[in-house]
Amino acid sequence: MSAPVAAPAVATYGSDDPTAPLVVLLHGRGSNEEDILGLAAHLPAGPSYAAVRAPIVEGGGYAWFANRGIGRPVAESLAETMSWFRTWLDAVAPAGRPVILVGFSGGAAFAGGLLLQDPQRFAGTAVLYGTLPFDAGVPVAPGRLAGASVLVAQGDQDSVIPRELLDRTWTYLTGDSGAETLTHRDPGGHSLTARTVDALGSWIADRLDLRAVVPGPSPRE
């Protein structure tokens, strides 16, 4: 695939202050930015929320990278789309503006790739119901994420992402990576639950020191 050239479509919610912390929402494969933007209403007030459309048309929606199997990005495709995304991000969030990535499913793998590529770039990264992009050209050496803040959430009955990749992600993030990792498990499958959204909201508030802000009501499971 050739590298995307157009700026992404972005749906926004919350603060329009260009200096406010930015929370970037990354949808799953075959979805779009409008689908995940609804999550922002249930997260802390104060930040700007930006839901970004992935660049590859797929399955009635969009994808972040070409796959060689579920949860296994093609390295060249991932490198191209990460570069494209960083061009947009560096324009809207120059140095000094805190950025948190929140990725679901395929968006979680993309967020993980961005984090592994540049661990110091982000104030936090949430890997929700997805895998890190192992064996896809991004470094996963021990200690790679030292000092990085990560939230990893998984469903015990997730049958979409291969269990071996979910387990490898969990083990790496809570062990060799060196990240400061908060973990959350649900008994369900491959979908966000109210408990996960509550945990995500509290984690975002902690990362951005939003002590006086009350999150909106959580969605029903």
Residue pairs with C-beta under 8 A, 6 or more apart in sequence:
1 56
1 66
1 76
1 77
1 80
2 80
3 80
3 81
3 83
3 84
4 55
4 56
4 80
4 81
4 84
5 84
6 55
7 88
8 52
8 53
8 54
8 55
8 84
8 85
8 88
9 33
9 52
9 53
10 33
10 50
10 51
10 52
10 53
10 88
11 33
11 34
11 37
11 50
11 51
11 53
12 37
12 48
12 49
12 50
12 51
13 37
13 40
13 41
13 48
13 49
13 51
14 20
14 23
14 40
14 45
14 46
14 47
14 48
14 49
15 46
15 47
15 48
16 48
17 48
18 48
18 92
18 97
19 97
20 46
20 47
20 48
20 97
21 46
21 47
21 48
21 97
21 98
21 99
21 100
21 123
21 208
22 47
22 48
22 49
22 50
22 92
22 93
22 97
22 98
22 99
22 100
23 40
23 43
23 47
23 48
23 49
23 50
23 99
23 100
23 102
23 204
24 50
24 51
24 52
24 89
24 99
24 100
24 101
24 102
25 33
25 36
25 37
25 39
25 40
25 49
25 50
25 51
25 52
25 102
25 107
26 36
26 51
26 52
26 54
26 64
26 101
26 102
26 103
26 104
26 107
26 108
26 110
26 111
27 33
27 35
27 36
27 51
27 53
27 54
27 61
27 62
27 104
27 106
27 107
28 36
28 104
28 105
28 106
28 107
28 130
29 54
29 58
29 59
29 61
29 63
29 64
29 67
29 105
29 106
30 58
30 59
30 60
30 61
30 62
30 63
31 61
31 62
32 53
32 54
32 61
32 62
33 51
33 52
33 53
34 51
35 61
36 51
36 104
36 107
37 49
37 51
38 219
39 102
39 192
39 197
39 219
40 49
40 51
41 216
42 197
42 201
42 215
42 216
42 217
42 218
42 219
43 49
43 197
43 200
43 201
43 204
43 215
43 216
44 201
44 204
44 205
44 208
44 210
44 213
44 214
44 215
45 210
45 213
45 214
45 215
45 216
46 208
46 210
46 213
47 100
47 204
47 208
47 210
50 92
52 85
52 88
53 62
54 62
54 63
54 64
54 81
54 106
54 107
54 110
55 62
55 64
55 81
55 84
56 62
56 63
56 64
56 65
56 66
56 77
56 81
57 63
63 106
64 73
64 78
64 81
64 106
64 107
64 109
64 110
65 73
65 74
65 77
65 78
65 81
65 106
65 109
65 110
65 133
66 73
66 74
66 77
67 73
67 74
68 74
70 160
70 161
70 162
71 109
71 130
71 131
71 161
71 162
71 165
72 133
72 134
72 135
72 136
72 165
73 109
73 113
73 133
73 136
74 136
75 135
75 136
75 137
76 137
78 110
78 113
78 133
78 136
78 137
78 138
79 137
81 110
82 110
82 113
82 114
82 117
85 110
85 114
86 114
89 99
93 99
98 123
98 207
98 208
99 121
99 122
99 123
100 122
100 123
100 124
100 125
100 126
100 204
100 207
100 208
101 111
101 114
101 115
101 122
101 124
101 125
101 126
102 111
102 126
102 128
102 200
102 204
103 109
103 110
103 111
103 112
103 125
103 126
103 127
103 128
103 130
104 128
104 129
104 130
104 192
105 128
105 129
105 130
105 160
105 161
105 190
106 130
107 130
108 126
108 127
108 128
108 129
108 130
108 131
109 130
109 131
109 132
109 133
110 133
111 125
111 126
111 127
112 125
112 127
112 130
112 131
112 132
112 133
112 138
112 169
113 132
113 133
113 136
113 138
114 121
114 122
114 125
115 121
115 122
115 125
115 145
115 148
115 150
116 132
116 133
116 138
116 139
116 140
116 144
116 145
117 138
117 139
119 144
119 145
119 146
119 147
119 148
120 147
120 148
122 148
123 149
123 207
123 208
124 149
124 150
124 151
124 203
124 204
124 207
125 148
125 149
125 150
125 151
126 150
126 151
126 152
126 153
126 200
126 203
127 150
127 151
127 152
127 153
127 169
127 173
128 151
128 152
128 153
128 192
128 196
128 200
129 153
129 154
129 155
129 158
129 160
129 161
129 190
129 191
129 192
130 161
130 169
131 161
131 162
131 165
131 166
131 168
131 169
132 140
132 165
132 168
132 169
132 172
132 173
134 140
134 165
134 168
134 169
140 172
140 177
142 176
142 177
142 178
143 176
143 177
143 178
144 177
144 178
145 173
145 177
145 178
145 179
146 177
146 178
146 179
147 178
147 179
147 180
148 177
148 178
148 179
148 180
149 179
149 180
149 182
149 207
150 173
150 177
150 179
150 180
150 181
150 182
151 181
151 182
151 183
151 184
151 199
151 200
151 203
152 169
152 170
152 173
152 174
152 181
152 182
152 183
152 184
153 183
153 184
153 185
153 186
153 196
153 199
153 200
154 166
154 169
154 170
154 184
154 185
154 186
155 185
155 186
155 187
155 188
155 189
155 190
155 191
155 193
156 185
156 186
156 187
156 188
157 187
157 188
157 189
158 166
158 189
158 190
159 189
159 190
160 189
160 190
161 190
170 183
173 179
173 181
174 181
174 183
182 199
182 203
184 195
184 196
184 199
186 193
186 195
186 196
188 221
192 219
193 221
194 218
194 219
194 220
194 221
195 218
195 221
197 218
197 219
198 215
198 218
201 215
201 218
202 215
204 210
205 211
205 213
205 215
